Amino acid sequence: MSATRIRILSARNVLPLGRGQSGGAQRSDGDSKLRLLTSPHLSPSSPARALSSLSATRRGLPQEKMSENGMMSRAKVLTIDNMNPTVKKVEYAVRGPIVQRALELERELSEGMKKPFAEVIKANIGDAHAMGQQPITFFRQVLALCSYPELLNDNTFPEDAKSRAHRILQSCGGNSMGSYSASQGIESVRKDVALYIERRDGGMPCDPDNIYLTTGASDGIVTMLKLLVCGEGASRTGIMISIPQYPLYSAALAELGAVQINYYLNEENCWSMDINELQRALNEAREYCNPRALCIINPGNPTGQVQSRQCIEDVIRFAAKERLFLMADEVYQDNVYADGCEFHSFKKVLFEMGPEYSKSVELASFHSTSKCYMGECGFRGGYMEIINMDDEVKVQLTKLVSVRLCPPVPGQALMDLVVNPPQPGEPSYDSFLKERTATLNALAEKAKLTEQVLNTVQGISCNPVQGAMYSFPRIIIPEKAIKEAMALGQQPDMFYCMKMLEETGICLVPGSGFGQKDGTYHFRYSA
Ligand SMILES: Cc1ncc(COP(=O)(O)O)c(C=O)c1O
């Protein structure tokens, strides 16, 4: 047995020993305390002796185990039984067991195994570039220049890309994208975001001080939820989320120990929101929790609907009447395809409803570089705008985001380009417009095609895909298959999607991962 092992055993695993503690001269203070604890010369009544004489289990310490090769190994400090229980409640269907199986199938195919299909088609996640969508050249040129400023001397880059890179670098500490930024985000980027929002919303004012740059929209959403959740028992915060929903919401609520309040979208009316249903959900929830916020995803994931202006007004009135904080997830704001549909931001509608609402209703809205025509999920860019937030809460919000220093600076730079793309007359304008239009047209075409093709299949019915990047068709699963699924302990739509994957190589997400009305079954298909 090595000297180190002997020392560890003699200490009965009370404290860990670091390397380099063998020489007396280099002994740390911690080491001498450890020696004191384990010294045979301790007085029988000393607290240290009393402690060391308790068994490891009674002191809540990991015990030693004999491993297969006869060596003593320490049991894990962190186990499934003593880990944070809220984390165990988290579920995220978009990357669940179906996706794991899809990866296995891909590996099996690459090893030459015979399957009824030649490739796995990943229709489970809205990861546009992974599915072959091309990045916007101008964005990547500016990001390349920012990452490696030597390229500013390269004549192949257009002048507008260079001047943009120069501007971004000037606002970075030490002129490097590798430095931390202000926690709320680079000031010049927040100003550009504010100008973008003003243009988008027909001139409604936007204060850059209300803009927080985030690590994708996910980060902003979770941060806002953290601010909202408090209380115990019947006064625990309840958060209203749509069903079907994007599982970030249910996962974050589970992790924060908040109460999830489900309101159902109306499938019969193209997944619209229904105020009566909001009222039902709220009234029922008030019996067991304290509902404080209402989350809306528009355009919708996984359901692909675009809310009408009237509906948004009704929701704002409802939130004002019921004193709810509004969270508007608008990451698909450029993904609107259906005739007669238009994106209306919650901020714009709120301000158009006049001071009775615009001066009181609290709102956080979220946007991202991951969706729309950009699809740049990996850069983790995003922002949130907060409206009518209490000044003291805002101080707490700024404190909270500063704990994590800052969102990734390349993501912030990308967000800047999204909100401030090339303008008419600039060298990159034509190619930018061409690429943007081509991507949005392709997405619109796929949305139409998805709806048409799915509706030709017996047992599947699909609402029009008005926006976003998904369809959520309803499937009829025969009784026999439902029974077989139950016997395997699987949700019937999980069973259906697994069979679909094994037989066709198409990777879908079962509707149960997003929530659905009892007795109905769906899957989500990403176009
Ligand atoms: C509705 C919705 N909100 C938020 C997100 C998270 O986006 P991000 O990559 O910006 O974190 C997604 C991602 O798919 C989404 O669909």
The ligand as an SDF file (V2000), in Angstrom:
LIG
                    3D

 16 16  0  0  0  0  0  0  0  0999 V2000
  -39.9420   29.4170  -27.6320 C   0  0  0  0  0  0  0  0  0  0  0  0
  -38.4780   29.3570  -27.3650 C   0  0  0  0  0  0  0  0  0  0  0  0
  -37.9780   30.1410  -26.4140 N   0  0  0  0  0  0  0  0  0  0  0  0
  -36.6650   30.1180  -26.1180 C   0  0  0  0  0  0  0  0  0  0  0  0
  -35.8140   29.2740  -26.7820 C   0  0  0  0  0  0  0  0  0  0  0  0
  -34.3650   29.2600  -26.3860 C   0  0  0  0  0  0  0  0  0  0  0  0
  -33.6130   29.9080  -27.3350 O   0  0  0  0  0  0  0  0  0  0  0  0
  -32.0980   30.3210  -27.1070 P   0  0  0  0  0  0  0  0  0  0  0  0
  -31.2880   29.4720  -28.0160 O   0  0  0  0  0  0  0  0  0  0  0  0
  -32.0660   31.7690  -27.5010 O   0  0  0  0  0  0  0  0  0  0  0  0
  -31.7640   30.1490  -25.6820 O   0  0  0  0  0  0  0  0  0  0  0  0
  -36.2930   28.4210  -27.7700 C   0  0  0  0  0  0  0  0  0  0  0  0
  -35.4110   27.4640  -28.4500 C   0  0  0  0  0  0  0  0  0  0  0  0
  -35.7920   26.6360  -29.2120 O   0  0  0  0  0  0  0  0  0  0  0  0
  -37.6700   28.4730  -28.0730 C   0  0  0  0  0  0  0  0  0  0  0  0
  -38.1940   27.6890  -29.0080 O   0  0  0  0  0  0  0  0  0  0  0  0
  1  2  1  0
  2  3  1  0
  2 15  2  0
  3  4  2  0
  4  5  1  0
  5  6  1  0
  5 12  2  0
  6  7  1  0
  7  8  1  0
  8  9  2  0
  8 10  1  0
  8 11  1  0
 12 13  1  0
 12 15  1  0
 13 14  2  0
 15 16  1  0
M  END
$$$$
